[in-house]
């Protein structure tokens, strides 16, 4: 069963909506970066991220609201970057890796 890839919603931090920026997208080099805006530094390490294949398999994962993600060894194609907050809220972005 394939995972349907969509961009979804926003994460609300306090009274502000936090935006998730992913760059470069499409990615053509060996690294992808992301940044979640308006998150207090004390909460940043409580967020986790996963880079998922279209089939839902995590190929990269880690902690934080901004980090470089190595793309070394990953085939070209569509992926989903999923960021999960401390209360279980999720924010996702479609990521394209080009050769």
Secondary structure, DSSP 8 states (H G I E B T S, - for coil): -------B--EEETTEEE-EEEESSSB-SSEEEEEE-S--HHHHTT-EEEEEETTS-EEEEEESSEEEEE-TT--SEEEEEEEE-TTS-EEEEEEEE--
